[in-house]
Amino acid sequence: MLLDLLRTRRSIRRFTSQPVEEEKINLLLEAALLSPSSKGNTPWHFVVVRDKECILSLSKAKPHGAAFLKNAPLAIAVCADTKQSDVWVEDCSIATLLLHLQAADMGLGSCWVQLRQRFHDESLSAPAYTAQLLGLPEHIQPLAIVGIGYPAEDKKAHDKTALLFSQVSSEQFGRAWRLK
């Protein structure tokens, strides 16, 4: 059941050294490629990275929030053809979520590194750094990098009582949703 998967999926930042099998990588990509997109434009492009040196370099894409990648056996950069769609951020975000859900469904852990509007250093943006590293053409913009692998940590499922139902309105903003 999807809700069970959503309850138990957590961001995993520690991985074992076990490589992700080719057939699982193919299933991850199939899930991402099945993602819905505005007007069916499918602006996404995915760069699969298994090379340890390249993953280490990707872990330096931005000063905070990317370091965990250095121990991931697999990274998938989610990129978009910005000429193909004006809502590429939304489309690629959906595809990124499907990567996470497919990973969790197969017993893999994952966590994303959000790149857009972040900096690598004072002179270079995180997307520009990543684009240089992955050899992306100018019109292909990296949105995120998803680190994937076998989890080396266990996290508790989300607690339903911690869900922010106070942020759900009924019919009009501010009218409380009543749980039944």
Residue frames as a rotation matrix with the C-alpha (Angstrom) as fourth column:
MET 1
0.582 0.813 0.000 0.00
0.813 -0.582 0.000 0.00
0.000 0.000 -1.000 0.00
LEU 2
0.112 -0.557 0.823 1.36
0.473 -0.698 -0.537 3.42
0.874 0.450 0.185 -0.92
LEU 3
0.666 0.182 0.724 0.60
-0.439 -0.688 0.577 4.94
0.603 -0.702 -0.378 2.48
ASP 4
0.921 -0.391 -0.002 2.69
0.256 0.598 0.760 2.27
-0.295 -0.700 0.650 4.19
LEU 5
0.212 -0.868 0.449 5.59
0.939 0.054 -0.339 3.14
0.270 0.494 0.827 1.89
LEU 6
0.193 -0.080 0.978 5.15
0.093 -0.991 -0.100 6.86
0.977 0.110 -0.184 2.58
ARG 7
0.922 0.196 0.333 5.03
-0.303 -0.170 0.938 6.25
0.241 -0.966 -0.098 6.32
THR 8
0.773 -0.625 0.106 8.25
0.388 0.599 0.700 4.26
-0.501 -0.500 0.706 6.35
ARG 9
0.380 -0.666 0.642 10.30
0.776 -0.149 -0.613 6.10
0.504 0.731 0.460 3.69
ARG 10
0.810 -0.235 -0.537 12.87
0.247 -0.694 0.676 8.32
-0.532 -0.680 -0.504 5.33
SER 11
0.754 -0.647 -0.117 15.85
-0.500 -0.448 -0.741 10.28
0.427 0.617 -0.661 4.07
ILE 12
0.841 -0.538 0.057 18.86
0.418 0.714 0.562 7.98
-0.343 -0.449 0.825 4.39
ARG 13
0.799 -0.597 -0.070 22.31
-0.575 -0.726 -0.378 9.55
0.175 0.342 -0.923 4.43
ARG 14
-0.211 -0.859 0.466 24.40
-0.854 0.394 0.339 6.55
-0.475 -0.326 -0.817 5.46
PHE 15
0.711 0.409 -0.573 24.86
-0.683 0.596 -0.423 3.63
0.168 0.692 0.702 3.10
THR 16
0.533 -0.570 0.626 26.64
0.101 0.777 0.622 0.30
-0.840 -0.268 0.471 3.09
SER 17
-0.354 -0.758 -0.548 29.36
-0.571 -0.289 0.768 -0.24
-0.740 0.585 -0.331 0.49
GLN 18
-0.317 0.293 0.902 27.18
0.524 0.847 -0.091 -2.75
-0.790 0.444 -0.422 -1.41
PRO 19
-0.964 -0.033 -0.262 26.71
-0.192 -0.594 0.781 -1.57
-0.181 0.804 0.567 -5.01
VAL 20
0.023 0.999 -0.038 23.20
-0.489 -0.022 -0.872 -1.11
-0.872 0.039 0.488 -6.36
GLU 21
-0.377 -0.148 0.914 22.49
0.472 0.819 0.327 -3.80
-0.797 0.554 -0.239 -8.91
GLU 22
-0.991 -0.082 -0.107 22.01
-0.058 -0.458 0.887 -2.87
-0.121 0.885 0.449 -12.56
GLU 23
-0.505 0.863 0.025 18.45
0.633 0.350 0.691 -4.26
0.587 0.365 -0.723 -12.61
LYS 24
0.114 0.533 -0.839 17.52
0.931 -0.352 -0.097 -2.03
-0.347 -0.770 -0.536 -9.65
ILE 25
-0.648 -0.375 -0.663 19.06
0.117 -0.909 0.400 1.00
-0.753 0.181 0.633 -11.36
ASN 26
-0.933 0.328 0.149 16.95
0.160 0.005 0.987 0.22
0.323 0.945 -0.057 -14.41
LEU 27
-0.093 0.942 -0.324 13.81
0.928 0.199 0.313 0.06
0.360 -0.271 -0.893 -12.25
LEU 28
-0.155 -0.045 -0.987 14.70
0.620 -0.782 -0.062 3.39
-0.769 -0.622 0.149 -10.61
LEU 29
-0.897 -0.265 -0.353 15.06
-0.090 -0.673 0.734 4.96
-0.432 0.691 0.580 -14.04
GLU 30
-0.681 0.719 0.139 11.85
0.513 0.334 0.790 3.41
0.522 0.610 -0.597 -15.31
ALA 31
0.061 0.708 -0.704 9.96
0.980 -0.175 -0.091 4.88
-0.188 -0.685 -0.704 -12.34
ALA 32
-0.348 -0.263 -0.900 11.45
0.247 -0.952 0.182 8.32
-0.904 -0.158 0.396 -12.97
LEU 33
-0.992 -0.079 -0.102 10.71
-0.080 -0.242 0.967 8.13
-0.101 0.967 0.234 -16.69
LEU 34
-0.433 0.901 -0.028 7.07
0.784 0.392 0.480 7.23
0.444 0.186 -0.877 -15.92
SER 35
-0.576 0.151 -0.803 6.69
0.575 -0.623 -0.530 10.49
-0.581 -0.767 0.272 -14.02
PRO 36
0.490 0.772 0.405 3.93
0.863 -0.363 -0.353 12.84
-0.125 0.523 -0.843 -15.12
SER 37
-0.679 -0.664 -0.314 4.96
0.589 -0.747 0.307 16.16
-0.438 0.023 0.898 -16.64
SER 38
-0.033 0.661 -0.750 3.19
-0.103 -0.748 -0.655 19.31
-0.994 0.056 0.093 -17.73
LYS 39
0.494 0.384 -0.780 1.71
-0.766 -0.231 -0.600 18.88
-0.411 0.894 0.180 -21.21
GLY 40
0.888 -0.175 0.425 3.66
0.248 0.961 -0.123 15.62
-0.387 0.214 0.897 -21.51
ASN 41
0.805 -0.578 -0.134 6.84
-0.532 -0.605 -0.593 17.62
0.261 0.548 -0.794 -22.22
THR 42
0.886 -0.452 -0.102 9.11
0.450 0.790 0.417 15.27
-0.108 -0.415 0.903 -20.23
PRO 43
0.794 -0.571 0.208 11.92
-0.391 -0.742 -0.544 17.81
0.465 0.351 -0.813 -19.87
TRP 44
0.693 -0.510 0.510 14.02
-0.509 0.155 0.847 15.65
-0.510 -0.846 -0.153 -17.56
HIS 45
0.413 -0.691 -0.593 17.39
-0.332 0.492 -0.805 14.07
0.848 0.529 -0.026 -18.17
PHE 46
0.941 -0.100 0.324 19.06
-0.273 0.344 0.899 11.72
-0.201 -0.934 0.296 -15.70
VAL 47
0.189 -0.937 -0.292 22.79
-0.636 0.110 -0.764 11.20
0.748 0.330 -0.575 -15.24
VAL 48
0.985 0.113 -0.130 23.61
-0.001 0.755 0.655 7.93
0.172 -0.645 0.744 -13.48
VAL 49
0.200 -0.954 0.225 26.89
-0.728 -0.299 -0.617 8.12
0.656 -0.040 -0.754 -11.58
ARG 50
0.973 0.041 -0.226 28.61
0.099 0.814 0.572 5.10
0.207 -0.579 0.788 -10.06
ASP 51
0.154 -0.986 0.070 32.21
0.453 0.008 -0.891 6.28
0.878 0.169 0.448 -10.32
LYS 52
0.405 0.003 -0.914 33.47
0.914 -0.001 0.405 6.85
0.000 -1.000 -0.003 -6.75
GLU 53
-0.652 -0.724 -0.223 35.66
0.713 -0.686 0.146 9.82
-0.259 -0.064 0.964 -7.70
CYS 54
-0.664 0.487 0.568 32.81
0.157 -0.651 0.742 11.57
0.731 0.582 0.356 -9.48
ILE 55
0.422 0.829 -0.366 30.45
0.550 0.086 0.831 10.89
0.721 -0.552 -0.420 -6.55
LEU 56
-0.020 -0.525 -0.851 33.10
0.963 -0.238 0.125 12.33
-0.268 -0.817 0.511 -4.20
SER 57
-0.926 -0.313 0.212 33.21
0.370 -0.867 0.334 15.46
0.080 0.388 0.918 -6.37
LEU 58
-0.212 0.932 0.293 29.40
0.217 -0.247 0.944 15.66
0.953 0.263 -0.150 -6.38
SER 59
0.320 0.312 -0.895 29.48
0.903 0.184 0.387 15.54
0.286 -0.932 -0.223 -2.58
LYS 60
-0.499 -0.573 -0.650 31.21
0.699 -0.710 0.090 18.93
-0.513 -0.409 0.754 -2.74
ALA 61
-0.271 0.464 0.843 28.51
0.822 -0.344 0.454 20.56
0.501 0.816 -0.288 -4.90
LYS 62
0.347 0.366 0.864 27.49
-0.166 -0.882 0.440 22.82
0.923 -0.296 -0.245 -2.02
PRO 63
-0.537 -0.732 0.419 28.90
-0.511 -0.113 -0.852 23.47
0.671 -0.672 -0.313 1.45
HIS 64
-0.662 0.369 0.652 25.92
-0.590 0.279 -0.758 22.06
-0.462 -0.886 0.033 3.38
GLY 65
0.256 0.930 0.265 23.73
-0.625 0.368 -0.688 19.07
-0.737 0.010 0.675 2.67
ALA 66
0.698 -0.008 -0.716 25.77
-0.658 0.388 -0.646 17.24
0.283 0.922 0.265 0.03
ALA 67
-0.220 -0.941 0.258 28.61
-0.972 0.191 -0.134 15.65
0.076 -0.281 -0.957 2.01
PHE 68
0.121 0.331 0.936 26.65
-0.523 0.823 -0.223 12.43
-0.844 -0.462 0.272 2.65
LEU 69
0.857 0.256 -0.447 26.95
-0.510 0.303 -0.805 11.62
-0.071 0.918 0.390 -1.07
LYS 70
0.001 -0.978 -0.210 30.62
-0.984 0.037 -0.177 10.68
0.181 0.207 -0.962 -0.67
ASN 71
-0.745 -0.273 0.609 29.61
-0.473 0.859 -0.195 7.28
-0.470 -0.433 -0.769 0.72
ALA 72
0.387 0.919 0.074 26.71
-0.517 0.283 -0.808 6.60
-0.763 0.274 0.585 -1.64
PRO 73
-0.392 -0.555 0.733 27.37
0.286 0.684 0.671 3.83
-0.874 0.473 -0.110 -4.15
LEU 74
-0.343 0.378 0.860 25.00
0.931 0.014 0.364 5.49
0.125 0.926 -0.357 -6.63
ALA 75
-0.451 0.287 -0.845 24.05
0.116 -0.920 -0.374 9.05
-0.885 -0.267 0.382 -7.47
ILE 76
-0.181 0.448 0.876 21.48
0.983 0.080 0.163 10.13
0.003 0.891 -0.455 -10.01
ALA 77
-0.839 -0.089 -0.537 21.52
0.108 -0.994 -0.003 13.74
-0.533 -0.061 0.844 -11.13
VAL 78
0.088 0.931 0.355 18.05
0.905 0.073 -0.418 14.95
-0.415 0.358 -0.836 -12.06
CYS 79
-0.778 -0.448 -0.442 18.38
0.171 -0.827 0.536 17.58
-0.605 0.341 0.719 -14.77
ALA 80
0.324 0.935 0.143 16.06
0.525 -0.052 -0.849 19.40
-0.787 0.350 -0.508 -17.15
ASP 81
-0.574 -0.304 0.761 16.05
0.809 -0.357 0.467 20.81
0.129 0.883 0.451 -20.63
THR 82
-0.428 0.371 -0.824 15.07
0.413 -0.731 -0.543 24.37
-0.804 -0.573 0.159 -19.74
LYS 83
-0.854 0.131 -0.504 14.20
-0.486 -0.549 0.680 25.09
-0.187 0.826 0.532 -23.40
GLN 84
-0.808 0.504 -0.305 11.62
0.213 0.733 0.646 22.32
0.549 0.457 -0.700 -23.39
SER 85
0.187 0.901 -0.392 9.45
0.766 0.116 0.632 23.47
0.615 -0.418 -0.668 -20.49
ASP 86
-0.202 -0.194 0.960 8.85
-0.297 -0.922 -0.248 26.53
0.933 -0.335 0.129 -18.34
VAL 87
0.573 0.419 0.705 7.78
-0.800 0.096 0.593 24.31
0.181 -0.903 0.390 -15.43
TRP 88
0.196 -0.613 -0.765 10.82
-0.188 0.742 -0.643 22.04
0.962 0.270 0.031 -15.45
VAL 89
-0.687 -0.438 0.580 11.36
-0.619 -0.066 -0.783 22.56
0.381 -0.897 -0.225 -11.71
GLU 90
0.057 0.816 0.576 7.98
-0.922 0.264 -0.283 21.04
-0.383 -0.515 0.767 -10.92
ASP 91
0.747 0.245 -0.618 8.33
-0.556 0.739 -0.380 18.26
0.364 0.627 0.689 -13.47
CYS 92
-0.089 -0.884 -0.460 11.78
-0.212 0.468 -0.858 17.26
0.973 0.021 -0.229 -12.25
SER 93
-0.573 -0.034 0.819 10.70
-0.815 -0.083 -0.574 17.47
0.088 -0.996 0.020 -8.61
ILE 94
0.539 0.815 0.212 7.98
-0.810 0.571 -0.134 14.92
-0.230 -0.099 0.968 -9.31
ALA 95
0.625 -0.378 -0.683 10.47
-0.253 0.730 -0.635 12.65
0.739 0.570 0.361 -11.08
THR 96
-0.480 -0.835 0.268 12.84
-0.497 0.007 -0.868 13.00
0.723 -0.550 -0.418 -8.12
LEU 97
-0.140 0.525 0.839 10.09
-0.954 0.155 -0.256 11.95
-0.265 -0.837 0.479 -5.72
LEU 98
0.834 0.486 -0.261 9.39
-0.545 0.799 -0.253 8.87
0.086 0.354 0.931 -7.82
LEU 99
0.030 -0.899 -0.436 13.10
-0.284 0.411 -0.866 7.94
0.958 0.150 -0.243 -7.61
HIS 100
-0.631 -0.255 0.733 12.80
-0.746 -0.060 -0.663 8.11
0.212 -0.965 -0.152 -3.80
LEU 101
0.255 0.837 0.485 9.63
-0.891 0.398 -0.218 6.03
-0.375 -0.376 0.847 -3.69
GLN 102
0.767 -0.031 -0.641 10.97
-0.379 0.784 -0.491 3.38
0.518 0.619 0.590 -6.06
ALA 103
-0.337 -0.941 -0.042 14.19
-0.422 0.191 -0.886 3.17
0.842 -0.281 -0.462 -4.05
ALA 104
-0.488 0.212 0.847 12.24
-0.858 0.063 -0.510 2.68
-0.161 -0.975 0.151 -0.81
ASP 105
0.596 0.801 -0.056 10.00
-0.790 0.574 -0.214 0.09
-0.140 0.172 0.975 -2.45
MET 106
0.622 -0.443 -0.645 13.11
-0.144 0.745 -0.651 -1.97
0.769 0.498 0.400 -3.33
GLY 107
0.835 -0.273 -0.478 14.66
0.550 0.382 0.742 -1.69
-0.020 -0.883 0.469 0.13
LEU 108
-0.200 -0.902 0.382 17.13
0.836 -0.361 -0.414 1.01
0.511 0.236 0.826 -0.86
GLY 109
0.242 0.190 -0.952 17.72
0.711 -0.702 0.040 4.26
-0.661 -0.686 -0.305 0.98
SER 110
-0.098 -0.264 0.960 17.89
0.871 -0.490 -0.046 7.66
0.482 0.831 0.278 -0.67
CYS 111
0.267 0.178 -0.947 18.28
0.601 -0.799 0.020 11.34
-0.753 -0.575 -0.320 0.02
TRP 112
0.540 -0.025 0.841 18.36
0.785 -0.345 -0.515 14.28
0.303 0.938 -0.166 -2.32
VAL 113
-0.428 -0.665 -0.612 20.74
0.663 -0.691 0.287 17.19
-0.614 -0.283 0.737 -2.64
GLN 114
0.697 0.701 0.148 18.78
0.652 -0.534 -0.538 20.21
-0.298 0.472 -0.830 -3.79
LEU 115
-0.320 -0.922 0.220 20.96
0.911 -0.235 0.337 22.34
-0.259 0.308 0.915 -6.09
ARG 116
0.031 0.373 0.927 18.77
0.727 -0.645 0.236 25.06
0.686 0.667 -0.291 -7.57
GLN 117
0.599 0.160 0.784 19.45
-0.133 -0.946 0.295 28.50
0.789 -0.281 -0.545 -6.10
ARG 118
0.900 -0.431 -0.059 22.34
0.164 0.211 0.964 27.16
-0.403 -0.877 0.261 -3.98
PHE 119
0.660 -0.727 -0.188 26.03
-0.706 -0.516 -0.485 27.96
0.256 0.452 -0.854 -4.21
HIS 120
0.669 -0.599 -0.441 29.10
0.500 0.801 -0.329 25.76
0.550 0.000 0.835 -4.48
ASP 121
-0.258 -0.717 -0.647 31.28
0.938 -0.346 0.008 28.65
-0.230 -0.605 0.762 -3.33
GLU 122
-0.047 0.248 -0.968 31.33
0.273 -0.929 -0.251 32.45
-0.961 -0.276 -0.024 -3.52
SER 123
-0.493 -0.250 -0.833 31.92
-0.611 -0.583 0.536 32.50
-0.620 0.773 0.135 -7.27
LEU 124
-0.812 0.137 -0.567 30.08
-0.398 0.581 0.710 29.44
0.426 0.802 -0.418 -8.59
SER 125
0.105 0.925 0.365 26.54
-0.994 0.083 0.076 28.14
0.040 -0.370 0.928 -8.17
ALA 126
-0.282 -0.116 0.952 25.92
-0.414 0.910 -0.011 24.53
-0.866 -0.397 -0.305 -7.17
PRO 127
0.738 0.561 0.376 24.12
0.094 0.466 -0.880 23.86
-0.669 0.684 0.291 -10.49
ALA 128
0.752 -0.510 -0.417 27.02
-0.633 -0.385 -0.672 25.34
0.183 0.769 -0.612 -12.49
TYR 129
-0.242 -0.846 0.476 29.56
-0.919 0.357 0.167 23.24
-0.311 -0.397 -0.864 -10.54
THR 130
-0.024 0.336 0.941 27.48
-0.105 0.936 -0.337 20.11
-0.994 -0.107 0.013 -11.12
ALA 131
0.914 0.389 -0.112 26.94
-0.117 -0.009 -0.993 20.93
-0.387 0.921 0.037 -14.80
GLN 132
0.327 -0.882 -0.339 30.69
-0.932 -0.240 -0.273 21.31
0.160 0.405 -0.900 -15.32
LEU 133
-0.393 -0.508 0.767 31.41
-0.714 0.694 0.093 18.06
-0.579 -0.511 -0.635 -13.51
LEU 134
-0.010 0.521 0.854 28.82
0.179 0.841 -0.511 16.10
-0.984 0.147 -0.102 -15.51
GLY 135
-0.885 -0.440 0.153 29.51
0.231 -0.128 0.964 17.78
-0.405 0.889 0.215 -18.87
LEU 136
0.041 0.991 0.125 26.00
0.777 0.047 -0.627 19.17
-0.628 0.123 -0.769 -19.23
PRO 137
-0.468 -0.103 0.878 25.21
0.738 -0.592 0.324 21.49
0.486 0.799 0.353 -22.14
GLU 138
-0.982 -0.053 0.183 24.13
-0.032 -0.900 -0.434 25.01
0.188 -0.432 0.882 -21.21
HIS 139
-0.324 0.941 0.101 20.39
-0.753 -0.321 0.574 24.39
0.572 0.110 0.812 -21.65
ILE 140
0.272 0.352 -0.896 20.43
0.277 0.863 0.423 21.29
0.922 -0.363 0.137 -19.40
GLN 141
-0.121 -0.186 0.975 20.04
-0.717 -0.663 -0.215 22.46
0.687 -0.725 -0.053 -15.80
PRO 142
-0.562 -0.076 -0.823 20.66
0.380 0.861 -0.339 20.17
0.734 -0.504 -0.455 -12.80
LEU 143
0.299 0.757 0.581 17.93
-0.407 -0.450 0.795 20.40
0.863 -0.474 0.173 -10.17
ALA 144
0.587 -0.016 0.810 19.05
-0.781 0.252 0.571 17.77
-0.213 -0.968 0.136 -7.69
ILE 145
-0.403 -0.638 -0.656 21.31
-0.591 0.729 -0.346 14.83
0.698 0.248 -0.671 -7.05
VAL 146
0.696 0.629 0.347 19.81
-0.692 0.458 0.558 11.76
0.192 -0.628 0.754 -5.40
GLY 147
-0.543 -0.835 0.090 22.17
-0.809 0.492 -0.322 9.58
0.225 -0.248 -0.942 -3.39
ILE 148
0.615 0.779 -0.121 21.00
-0.750 0.626 0.216 5.96
0.244 -0.042 0.969 -3.36
GLY 149
-0.490 -0.751 -0.443 22.23
-0.544 0.660 -0.518 2.77
0.682 -0.013 -0.732 -1.73
TYR 150
0.133 0.457 -0.879 21.58
0.478 0.748 0.461 0.09
0.868 -0.482 -0.118 0.81
PRO 151
0.618 0.193 0.762 20.82
-0.396 -0.761 0.514 1.78
0.679 -0.620 -0.394 4.13
ALA 152
-0.360 -0.741 -0.567 23.41
0.412 0.419 -0.809 1.66
0.837 -0.525 0.154 6.90
GLU 153
-0.971 0.158 0.181 20.95
-0.236 -0.485 -0.842 3.24
-0.045 -0.860 0.508 9.32
ASP 154
-0.432 0.892 -0.132 17.44
0.809 0.448 0.381 2.51
0.399 0.058 -0.915 10.53
LYS 155
-0.946 0.221 0.237 14.92
-0.286 -0.914 -0.289 5.24
0.152 -0.341 0.928 11.12
LYS 156
-0.608 0.790 0.080 11.54
0.371 0.372 -0.851 5.01
-0.702 -0.487 -0.520 12.71
ALA 157
-0.358 0.621 0.698 8.46
0.869 -0.053 0.493 5.39
0.343 0.782 -0.520 10.56
HIS 158
-0.764 0.187 0.618 6.70
-0.186 -0.980 0.067 8.73
0.618 -0.064 0.784 10.58
ASP 159
-0.780 0.517 -0.353 4.31
0.540 0.270 -0.798 9.16
-0.317 -0.812 -0.489 13.50
LYS 160
-0.260 0.769 0.583 0.81
0.771 -0.198 0.605 10.01
0.581 0.607 -0.542 12.31
THR 161
0.563 0.510 -0.650 0.27
0.814 -0.476 0.331 12.18
-0.141 -0.716 -0.683 15.39
ALA 162
-0.229 -0.734 -0.639 3.12
0.457 -0.661 0.595 14.43
-0.860 -0.155 0.487 14.21
LEU 163
-0.464 0.117 0.878 1.44
0.868 -0.140 0.477 15.18
0.179 0.983 -0.037 10.88
LEU 164
-0.909 -0.003 -0.417 0.49
0.132 -0.951 -0.281 18.84
-0.395 -0.310 0.865 10.53
PHE 165
-0.325 0.883 0.339 -3.24
0.930 0.233 0.284 18.51
0.172 0.407 -0.897 10.02
SER 166
0.156 0.327 -0.932 -3.42
0.559 -0.807 -0.190 22.07
-0.814 -0.492 -0.309 11.39
GLN 167
-0.616 -0.445 -0.649 -2.18
-0.280 -0.647 0.709 23.13
-0.736 0.619 0.274 7.95
VAL 168
-0.843 0.451 0.292 -5.19
0.504 0.474 0.722 21.57
0.187 0.756 -0.627 6.21
SER 169
-0.741 0.638 -0.212 -8.24
-0.479 -0.722 -0.498 23.75
-0.471 -0.268 0.841 5.62
SER 170
-0.519 0.681 0.517 -11.75
0.713 0.679 -0.178 22.71
-0.472 0.276 -0.837 4.72
GLU 171
0.416 0.764 0.493 -13.44
0.900 -0.268 -0.345 24.55
-0.131 0.588 -0.799 1.84
GLN 172
0.768 -0.229 0.598 -11.68
0.003 -0.932 -0.361 27.87
0.641 0.279 -0.715 2.60
PHE 173
-0.257 -0.958 -0.126 -8.33
0.278 0.052 -0.959 28.73
0.925 -0.282 0.253 4.06
GLY 174
-0.736 -0.170 0.656 -8.40
-0.511 -0.495 -0.702 28.80
0.444 -0.852 0.277 7.84
ARG 175
0.407 0.872 0.272 -11.39
-0.897 0.324 0.301 26.53
0.174 -0.367 0.914 8.34
ALA 176
-0.389 -0.691 0.609 -9.98
-0.826 0.555 0.101 23.61
-0.408 -0.464 -0.786 10.26
TRP 177
-0.144 0.229 -0.963 -10.07
-0.555 0.787 0.270 20.15
0.820 0.573 0.014 8.73
ARG 178
0.170 0.270 0.948 -11.65
-0.960 0.263 0.098 17.79
-0.223 -0.926 0.304 11.21
LEU 179
-0.766 -0.464 -0.446 -10.23
-0.531 0.847 0.031 14.32
0.363 0.260 -0.895 11.45
LYS 180
0.355 0.910 0.213 -12.81
-0.921 0.302 0.245 11.60
0.159 -0.283 0.946 11.76
